Amino acid sequence: MTEASPAGPGGEEGEASRPMERRGAGVRVALIDSGVDASHPALRAAALRHVALIRRGAAHEVEPCAPGDVSGHGTACAGIVHRMARGAEITSVRALGEDGRCSRDGLIAALRFCVRERFSVVNLSLGIDIPKGAPLRPGDHRSLVELYEVADAAYTAEVVLVAAGPNTAAFRTYPGRFKSLIGVGRGPFRDPEALRSELTLDHEILAPGDEVLAPALGGGERRWTGTSFAAPHVTAHVARIRAARPELSIEAVKAALHALARGAGRSAGEGAMRADEAAGEPEERCAPA
């Protein structure tokens, strides 16, 4: 579902201003993905923690693990989050294997871990794709009910879930469709800060997801396309909002995010409204997307 095209290694960003360095400070972000390469130059200054989903018999457990990424997908997503919210603490929850997949039970177990840990925001650049024209099977019903229940538990615990939507209109992607979380579609934005409100059955907000320059394994960068890479942009915005206003409810966080999107869309070429300003307003598979 994701596409990556080679690009030359990207240059280091210029020295960030002090406000940029503080964005997202104190916010705990979980990234359920393929792991993160902590040695990548773009992530050397990031506050990273690494855990992995381990299968033991019929159950899944989450345990500390060494840094590492089995495919590069998680490193790209972590790089986007860190670039936009440098102060955030990122926990890599390695759930995807080398083939870019995890079981449905594994996804649910990883989400339950994130709810128990009470992360401020959880990035899900993956999901269960079900063709729109196909009827749900009994196994689909069970998986979706369990996903719905854990998403509901996250909402109750004030854990913001940000989930990638489908890349093509032929699929329904879960849990991105659930309205208790923030479903993300991709837009052809050049400005990495850009957002657009777009309430549909599949998502409620668009973020940059076409040819996004982000870290790749080996120390360089690539251009990545997919809702997988739109979702971490939204996760970073949510981290900045929660850092500025930690007392906000999930509904208030959503409202601030859409206020940010309205600010960004006032005219072409304008920079996006800063997230901390928006926060000040009233109140059969799991695969990468």
BAPA-215103 format. One record per atom (N, C-alpha, C): residue in three letters; x, z, y. Coordinates in steps of 0.02 Angstrom, whole numbers, plus 32768, in hexadecimal, padded with zeros to 4 digits. Last residue first. Example, Ala and Ser with C-alpha at 12.3 -4.5 7.8 and 13.67 -1.06 7.14 Angstrom:
ser828281627F90/ser82AC81657FCB/ser8285818A8002/ala829481867EE4/ala826781867F1F/ala829481867F5B/
% end
This chain:
ala7FF781228049/ala7FCA80F6806D/ala7FF280C58097/pro803781457FA7/pro803F81427FF0/pro800F8111800E/ala7FBB817D7F30/ala7FF481557F43/ala7FFB81557F8E/cys7F7181B47EA7/cys7F8081CA7EEA/cys7FBE81A57EFD/arg7EF681647E46/arg7F3A81707E58/arg7F3A81937E9A/glu7E7681457E26/glu7EA0814C7DF4/glu7EE8815C7E04/glu7D9084AA8506/glu7D84849984C3/glu7D52846284A9/pro7DE1845E8573/pro7DB38489854F/pro7DA7846F8507/glu7E91842E856F/glu7E4B84218580/glu7E1D8451855B/gly7F0F84418542/gly7EF8846F8575/gly7EB08463858A/ala7F2C83DC84F0/ala7F19841B84D1/ala7EFF844D8504/ala7F58837C8549/ala7F1783738528/ala7EFF83B4850B/glu7FD483B28567/glu7FA283AC859C/glu7F5D83A5857D/asp801583A584EE/asp800A83E88507/asp7FD883E88541/ala801A831B84E1/ala7FEE834184B5/ala7FE2838784CF/arg801182B2856F/arg803782DF8545/arg8007830D851E/met7FCE820E8569/met7FC982528583/met7FEE82818555/ala803D81838553/ala800781AE853C/ala800881F18561/gly8060810A85D4/gly8074813A85A1/gly803A8167858F/glu8016806985E6/glu802080AD85FE/glu803680D985C5/gly7FFE7FF085A8/gly80417FFD85C2/gly804C804385DB/ala7F557FE285DA/ala7F8C7FCA85B0/ala7FCF7FDA85D0/ser7F0080798600/ser7F1580368612/ser7F50802285E7/arg7EC880E285B4/arg7EAD80D285F6/arg7EC1808D860E/gly7EEC81158539/gly7ECD80D4853B/gly7EB580BE8580/ala7F1E81948543/ala7F4D815F8532/ala7F2F811A853C/gly7EAA81DD855C/gly7EDD81D88590/gly7F0C819F8583/arg7E6C81D184E0/arg7E4C81B4851B/arg7E7D81AC8554/ala7EC782198491/ala7EBC81D18485/ala7E9B81AF84C1/leu7EB6829884C6/leu7EF7827884CB/leu7EF0822C84C2/ala7E3682AD849B/ala7E4282AC84E3/ala7E85828A84F1/his7E4F82B18413/his7E288279842D/his7E2E8275847A/leu7E97832A8410/leu7EB682EC83F7/leu7E9182AF8413/ala7E398385843C/ala7E75837A8464/ala7E9783398450/ala7DDF837D83D1/ala7DC9836A8414/ala7E05835B8441/lys7E2F83B0836A/lys7E16836B8367/lys7E01835283AC/val7E3D8432839A/val7E7884088392/val7E6483BE8390/ala7DB9845A8391/ala7DD7845683D3/ala7E17842C83D1/glu7DAA845A8307/glu7D80842D832F/glu7D9D84258375/ile7E0684BD82E5/ile7E12847882CF/ile7DE8844882F9/ser7E2485268377/ser7E0585178336/ser7E1584CF8323/leu7EB5856583CA/leu7E7F853483C5/leu7E65852D837D/glu7F2185B883D6/glu7EE085D883C9/glu7EA785A683BE/pro7F92857283FA/pro7F89858583B3/pro7F4585A383A3/arg7FB68503845F/arg7F7A852C845C/arg7F6B85428414/ala803584CB844B/ala802084DC848F/ala7FE5850C848F/ala803884B983C2/ala806D84E083E1/ala805884F78427/arg7FCA846683B1/arg7FC884AA8395/arg7FFF84D683B1/ile7FFA83F183F0/ile7FBE84138408/ile7FBC845B83F0/arg806683D3839E/arg807183E283E4/arg803684068403/ala802583BB8325/ala805783F18329/ala806384048372/val7FD9834B8348/val7FB6838A8338/val7FE783C4833C/his804182EE8359/his801682FF8392/his7FF283428385/ala806F82EB82D4/ala809A8303830A/ala807283168348/thr7FFF82B38294/thr801682F68281/thr8042831482B8/val8000823482CE/val7FCA826282DE/val7FDD82A982CD/his807682058292/his8070820582DC/his8039823682F1/pro8057820C820A/pro8085823D8227/pro8088823D8273/ala7FF5819D8200/ala7FE281E381F8/ala801582148216/ala803B81268208/ala801081398240/ala80018184823C/phe8076811C8190/phe80A2812981C9/phe807C8133820A/ser800E81038138/ser803E81398129/ser8066814D8166/thr7FD6808F8160/thr7FB980CC817C/thr7FE38109816C/gly8061801E817E/gly802E803E8155/gly8011807A8177/thr810A7FEE8182/thr80C57FDE8194/thr80957FFF8163/trp81AB800881C8/trp817A80188195/trp8134800781AF/arg824E7FD981D9/arg820C7FD381F7/arg81D87FD881C0/arg82D2805181C5/arg82AD801581B2/arg826E801281DB/glu8378809581D9/glu8331809381E8/glu8314805281CE/gly83F580F2817E/gly83DF80C581B3/gly839580CB81C0/gly841281458112/gly842881588155/gly8413812B818D/gly83E181368095/gly8421811680A3/gly843A812380E9/leu8333811F80B0/leu836981398088/leu83A981128096/ala82FF811B815D/ala82FD81018119/ala8337812080F2/pro829D814881EE/pro82D5814F81C1/pro82C88131817C/ala824580C28247/ala824B8107822F/ala8284810B81FC/leu81E0805D82A5/leu8226806B8296/leu822D80B58284/val8152800C826B/val816B804A828A/val81B380558274/glu80FC7F9E8251/glu81437F948261/glu815F7FD18286/asp806C7FF58277/asp80877FB38269/asp80CF7FAE8280/gly8038806A82A3/gly80438064825C/gly805C801F8247/pro800480DE831F/pro803280A7830C/pro804080A682C1/ala7F57810B82FE/ala7F9A811A8317/ala7FC880E18302/leu7EAA81328311/leu7EDE81028301/leu7F1F81178321/ile7E2C819982C7/ile7E5D818D82FC/ile7E91815B82E3/glu7DDA81A9825C/glu7DBE81B7829E/glu7DEE81A982D7/his7DAC814D81C6/his7DDB817181F1/his7DB981808234/asp7D42811A8179/asp7D858122815B/asp7DB6814A8185/leu7CD0810D81C2/leu7CCB81318183/leu7D0F81428166/thr7D0D8129826B/thr7CF280FF8236/thr7CE9812A81F7/leu7D3A8133830E/leu7D15815882DB/leu7CF5812882A9/glu7DC0812F8360/glu7D9980FC833E/glu7D76811D8302/ser7E2F814983E5/ser7DF7816383BF/ser7DD0812A83A0/arg7EDA812B83DD/arg7E99811083F1/arg7E63812F83C5/leu7F7E81498420/leu7F47815A83F3/leu7F088136840B/ala802E813F843B/ala7FEA81258443/ala7FBB813C840C/glu80B1815F8431/glu808481958445/glu803A817F8444/pro80F680EB8419/pro80EF811A83E2/pro80C0815483F1/asp80BB8052844F/asp80CB80958467/asp80C180C7842E/arg80877FEA8409/arg80CF7FEB8414/arg80E68030842B/phe800A7FE4838A/phe80227FFE83CA/phe806E7FFB83CF/pro7FA67FB0832E/pro7FE47F8C833F/pro80007FA28382/gly7F6E803B82C6/gly7F65800B82FC/gly7FA77FEC830F/arg7F1F80878238/arg7F5B806F825B/arg7F49803A828F/gly7EC481238226/gly7ECF80DC821B/gly7F0B80C58243/val7EA881C281E2/val7ED081998210/val7ED3815081F8/gly7E42825281E9/gly7E53821481C7/gly7E7281E481F8/ile7E4C82F781E7/ile7E5682C08216/ile7E6E828481EF/leu7DC583528194/leu7E0B834781A6/leu7E0F830D81D7/ser7D4283528179/ser7D6083948189/ser7DA8838D819D/lys7D1C82D6814F/lys7D1682E48197/lys7D2F832981AA/phe7D78827080E0/phe7D5582AE80EC/phe7D5482BF8137/arg7DC8820180CE/arg7D8281F680E3/arg7D5E823680F6/gly7E43822D809C/gly7E3F821780E1/gly7DF8820C80FB/pro7E608259801A/pro7E2C827C8040/pro7E2382648088/tyr7E2681B37FF6/tyr7E1881FB7FFA/tyr7E5982227FF5/thr7DF281178028/thr7E2C8141801B/thr7E1A818A8028/arg7DAB80867FED/arg7D9B80C78009/arg7DD680F47FF7/phe7DD87FD9800A/phe7DE0801A7FE9/phe7DC080528011/ala7DD27F658051/ala7DB77F63800D/ala7DB77FA77FEB/ala7E117F6680C9/ala7DCA7F7780C9/ala7DAC7F7A8083/thr7EB27FB380BB/thr7E867F7980B7/thr7E3E7F9080B2/asn7EE9802E80C7/asn7F0A7FF780EB/asn7EE17FB780E8/pro7E8D80C880E2/pro7EA0808C80BC/pro7EC2805980E8/gly7EDB81578137/gly7EA38130811F/gly7EBB80F380F8/ala7F3581EE8125/ala7F3581A6812F/ala7EF681868113/ala7F0D828A816F/ala7F1182608133/ala7F0C82168145/val7F2C832B8199/val7F2F82E881B5/val7F3C82B8817C/leu7EE383C881A3/leu7EFA83948176/leu7EF68351819B/val7F02846481E5/val7EEF842081F7/val7F0D83EF81C4/val7EC184F981B8/val7EF984CD81A8/val7EE3848581B6/glu7E5F855A81C2/glu7E7B853E8200/glu7EBD851881F3/ala7E1D857C8150/ala7E5C85A0815D/ala7E7E8588819D/thr7DB685208150/thr7DA685678159/thr7DE4858F816C/tyr7E0184AC8135/tyr7DDC84B28174/tyr7DCC84FB8183/ala7E2E84C980B4/ala7E5E84C180EA/ala7E3C84CA812E/ala7DB584C8806F/ala7DDA85078073/ala7E0E850480AB/asp7D968441807D/asp7D6A8472809C/asp7D8D84B580A3/ala7DFC840F802D/ala7DFA83FC8074/ala7DCD842C809B/val7DD584447FB4/val7E13845C7FD1/val7E178449801B/glu7D5A83FF7FA2/glu7D5B84487FA4/glu7D9C84627FC4/tyr7D84837A7F9D/tyr7D5683907FD2/tyr7D5983DC7FDA/leu7DCF837D7F27/leu7DEF836E7F67/leu7DC583877FA1/glu7D6883977ECC/glu7D9F83C77ED4/glu7DC483BD7F15/val7D1C83227EDE/val7CFE83637EEB/val7D3483987EF6/leu7D7982C37EB5/leu7D6282C37EFB/leu7D4183057F0D/ser7D8B82E07E2D/ser7DC482E37E5B/ser7DAC82E97EA3/arg7D0782CD7DFB/arg7D29830E7DF5/arg7D6183147E28/his7CF082457E1B/his7CC482797E36/his7CE882BD7E34/asp7D5282077DCD/asp7D5482027E16/asp7D2B823A7E36/gly7D2782227D4C/gly7D6682407D63/gly7D6D823D7DAE/pro7CB281D27D48/pro7CAE821B7D44/pro7CED823E7D5C/arg7CC781537DCA/arg7CC681697D85/arg7CC181B57D82/leu7C6D80FA7E44/leu7C9781337E34/leu7C8F81457DEA/pro7C6D80467E42/pro7C4B80877E3E/pro7C7C80BE7E2E/ala7CBE7FDB7EB9/ala7CBC7FF77E75/ala7C9680397E76/gly7CCD7FAC7F37/gly7C9B7F8B7F0E/gly7C937FA97EC9/lys7D367FF47F6C/lys7CF27FFF7F86/lys7CBC7FE17F5A/pro7DAE80407F01/pro7D8F80027F1C/pro7D47800F7F33/ile7E0680CB7F37/ile7DD080B67F0A/ile7DB080777F28/asp7E9781287F42/asp7E7680EA7F55/asp7E4280D67F21/ile7EC881C07F7A/ile7EA981A07F40/ile7E8381637F59/gly7F6281CD7FD8/gly7F1C81D97FCA/gly7F0681B57F8B/leu7FD581EA8061/leu7FC481D4801D/leu7F7B81E18012/ser800B823C80C3/ser801381F380C7/ser800A81D68081/leu7FDC82C38102/leu7FCC82A380C2/leu7FD0825780CC/asn80188354814E/asn8017830B8150/asn800D82EF810A/val7FCF83E18192/val7FE883C38154/val7FE18378815A/val7FEA846A8200/val7FD3842581F6/val7FF4840981B8/ser800784F081EC/ser7FE084DC8226/ser7FC28497821D/phe7FF385398149/phe8017850D8178/phe7FEA84FC81B2/arg7FD0859E80E9/arg7FB5859D812D/arg7FE08575815E/glu7FEA85A68064/glu802285B38091/glu800D85B480DB/arg7F71857D802F/arg7F8785C28024/arg7FBE85D58055/val7F7684F68058/val7F4285228073/val7F57856B806B/cys7FE184C8800C/cys7FE584C58055/cys7FB184F28076/phe7FAE84DA7F89/phe7FEA84FE7F9F/phe7FEE85017FEB/arg7F47847D7F8D/arg7F3784C47F86/arg7F7284EF7F9B/leu7F9384077F92/leu7F69841A7FCB/leu7F5684647FC8/ala7FCE84097F14/ala7FF8840B7F4F/ala7FD184207F8D/ala7F5C83FE7EC3/ala7F86843A7EBF/ala7FB284407EFC/ile7F30837E7EE7/ile7F0483B87EF5/ile7F2D83F87EF3/leu7F9B83317EB9/leu7F8983307EFF/leu7F60836E7F11/gly7F91834E7E2F/gly7FCC83617E55/gly7FBF83637E9F/asp7F1983137E0C/asp7F1F835C7E07/asp7F5B83757E2E/arg7F40828F7E1F/arg7F0D82AC7E4B/arg7F1082F87E48/ser7FF282787E17/ser7FB0827D7DF9/ser7F7F82997E2B/cys804B82047E7F/cys804382467E62/cys7FFD82487E42/arg80C381837EA8/arg8081819C7E94/arg808581E57E7E/gly813B81417EB8/gly811081497EF2/gly80CC81647EE3/asp819181407E50/asp816381077E53/asp8133810C7E8E/glu81CE81B97E5C/glu81F4817F7E70/glu81C881407E75/gly814182217E94/gly817A82107E6A/gly819D81D17E83/leu810782977F0D/leu810982527EF4/leu814882487EC9/ala812083167F38/ala80EB830E7F06/ala80EC82C87EE8/arg817483887F93/arg8180834B7F6C/arg814D83477F33/val815B83BA8029/val813C83CA7FE8/val8141838B7FBE/ser81BC83F380A7/ser81B283B9807C/ser819783D18039/thr8194843B813A/thr819B844A80F3/thr818B840B80CB/ile81D5844981DA/ile81B8841B81A9/ile81C884338162/glu81B1848B8273/glu81D2849A8234/glu81B0847281FD/ala81C4843D8314/ala819C844F82D9/ala81C8845D829D/gly820C840D837E/gly820D84558372/gly81E7846A8334/arg81F583858386/arg8237839C8370/arg823883E78360/ala818D831B8373/ala818283638378/ala81C08387835F/met81BB82998367/met818882A78398/met817C82F183A4/arg821D829D8305/arg822B82798342/arg81FA828D837A/his81DB82DE829C/his8211830082BF/his822182DE8301/val817D827B8274/val816782BC828B/val819D82DE82B5/ile81D68214824E/ile81A582098283/ile818E824B82A0/gly821D825181E6/gly8240823A8221/gly8211822F825C/ala81B982648187/ala81D7829F81A6/ala81FC828B81E6/cys81A381DE8163/cys816D82058183/cys8189824281A6/ala822181BD812C/ala820781978165/ala81D181C08189/thr8225821880C3/thr8258821C80F8/thr824081F78136/gly81BD81EB8071/gly81B7822C8093/gly81E9823380CB/his81F2816E8045/his81B281728068/his81AC81B38090/gly826181747FF5/gly826B8166803C/gly822B816D8066/ser825D819C7F6F/ser824B81577F81/ser825981447FC9/val8285821E7F59/val828981EF7F21/val827881A77F33/asp82ED82857FB4/asp82B382597FB8/asp82B982257F81/gly8324832D7FD3/gly832982EC7FB4/gly82E882C67FB6/pro835B83D77FC0/pro8344839E7FE9/pro834C835D7FC3/ala832584367F2F/ala835A841B7F5A/ala833D83E37F85/cys829684A57F37/cys82BF84717F18/cys82F6845C7F49/pro821B85217F0C/pro825185087F37/pro827B84D57F12/glu817E84E97EC3/glu81BB85117EC1/glu81EE84F67EF3/val80DC84EB7E8B/val810784D57EC2/val814285057EC6/glu808E84B07DF5/glu80A984E67E1E/glu80D584C77E55/his800484817D92/his8039846E7DC1/his804E84AB7DE9/ala7FD684817CE2/ala7FD3849A7D26/ala800D847D7D50/ala7FE684617C60/ala7FAD84427C82/ala7FAA84547CCC/gly8092846C7C64/gly805784677C39/gly802084437C5D/arg80BE84627CFF/arg80CC84907CC8/arg808F84917C9B/arg810383FC7D79/arg80CE84027D47/arg80E6842F7D0E/ile812684217E20/ile8140841F7DDC/ile810684277DAC/leu814883EB7EC0/leu811283F77E91/leu812D83ED7E4A/ala81C1843C7F26/ala81AB84057EFC/ala8173841B7ECF/val820584577FCB/val81E6846F7F8E/val81CE84327F67/his826C847B8053/his825D844B801E/his8240846F7FE1/arg8270847A8104/arg826A84A180C7/arg825484718090/leu82C2845F81A0/leu82A484458162/leu82A58479812A/ala82CE843B823E/ala82C684788217/ala829F846481D8/ala834383B9826A/ala82FF83D0825A/ala830184118233/ala83BA837F8280/ala83A983B782AC/ala836483D4829C/arg83BB83198223/arg83ED834F821D/arg83DD838B8248/leu836D82AA8228/leu834D82E98214/leu837D83238211/ala83B482398243/ala83788245826C/ala83598289825F/pro8417823881DE/pro842882498223/pro83EC825A824F/his83E982868144/his83E1824C8171/his83F0826081B9/ser83EB82F380F5/ser842B82DD810F/ser842582A2813F/ala836E830880C1/ala8383833380F8/ala83C5831D8118/asp82F882A4808F/asp834182A2808F/asp835A82C980CC/val826982E58041/val828A82D48080/val82D682D78077/gly81DA82B57FDA/gly821682DB7FEA/gly823482C3802B/ser816982697FD5/ser819C825B7FA3/ser81DB82847FAC/asp80E982DD8005/asp810382998002/asp813782947FCB/ile80A3833D807A/ile809C83308032/ile80AF82E78027/leu80E2839F80EC/leu80E2835880DF/leu80DF834E8094/ala80AF84198162/ala80BD8408811C/ala80B683BC8114/val80EA847381EC/val80CD843481D5/val80E0842A818B/arg80D784F38258/arg80EC84E48214/arg80C584A781FA/val8113850C82FB/val80DD84F282D1/val80F984DE828D/gly817D852E834C/gly815B85638329/gly8123854C82FB/ala816A84A483B8/ala819184DF83A6/ala816585148385/gly8135842D83E3/gly81268442839F/gly81488482838A/arg81BA84118451/arg817983FA8439/arg816E840C83F0/arg8239842F847B/arg820C8467846B/arg81CA8450844E/glu827583B88497/glu829283E08461/glu82628418844C/met822B83908506/met8225836A84C7/met823E8394848D/pro825883EC8568/pro821383ED8551/pro820983C88510/arg82E383C38570/arg82D184048555/arg828784068540/ser82F683198538/ser82EE834B856C/ser82DB838D854B/ala837082D684C7/ala832B82E884D8/ala832B831C8510/glu83E3825684DB/glu83DB829F84D9/glu839582B184F1/gly83A481C38486/gly83C781E584BB/gly83B9823084B9/glu83B181A983D5/glu838981B08412/glu83B481D18447/glu8424813B8387/glu840D817F8394/glu83E4818083D4/gly83EB809B834C/gly841880C68371/gly83FA810B837A/gly83C4806882A4/gly83B0807682E9/gly83E280A3830B/pro84047FE98240/pro84028030824E/pro83F2803C8297/gly83927F5C8234/gly83D57F79823E/gly83CF7FC3824D/ala83187F5781B3/ala832B7F5181F9/ala83707F6F8200/pro82A97F1B8134/pro82EA7F34814A/pro82F47F2A8195/ser82037F578126/ser822F7F1E8130/ser82717F36814C/ala81867F9380BD/ala81C17FA380E4/ala81EC7F6580EA/glu80DE7FC380A7/glu810F7F8D80A9/glu814A7FA480D2/thr806A8012803A/thr809580128074/thr80C77FD9806E/met802880007FC3/met800080008000/met802A8000803F/
% end
